[in-house]
Amino acid sequence: MKHHYVIAYDVVSSKRRRKCAEVAYGYAFGGQKSAVEALLEECELPVVADELLDGIDPKEDRVNVVKVLPKAILFGVAKQLEYDGGAIII
């Protein structure tokens, strides 16, 4: 079963930031700049984490992968996305 995650990163080096963005957007279905939304299987989470960790300097950079609650708290024009195993097209 896939879960909704937000991957947010703050990376100092442009080269490392591009690598982090490449990994994050490889799993993303939406997002803005350095925060993306992804639907991941539990077994994919360690793979994504390893890929992200390989591209950063842990002394300077920060990456957060946060699991979103089943019913997120939303404001403005944000909408709850339902996922039933099919594709989400935004």
Sequence and secondary structure as in RCSB ss.txt:
>XXXX:A:sequence
MKHHYVIAYDVVSSKRRRKCAEVAYGYAFGGQKSAVEALLEECELPVVADELLDGIDPKEDRVNVVKVLPKAILF
GVAKQLEYDGGAIII
>XXXX:A:secstr
 EEEEEEEEE SSHHHHHHHHHHHHHHEEEEETTEEEEEEEGGGHHHHHHHHHHTS TTT EEEEEE  SS    
TT      SSS    
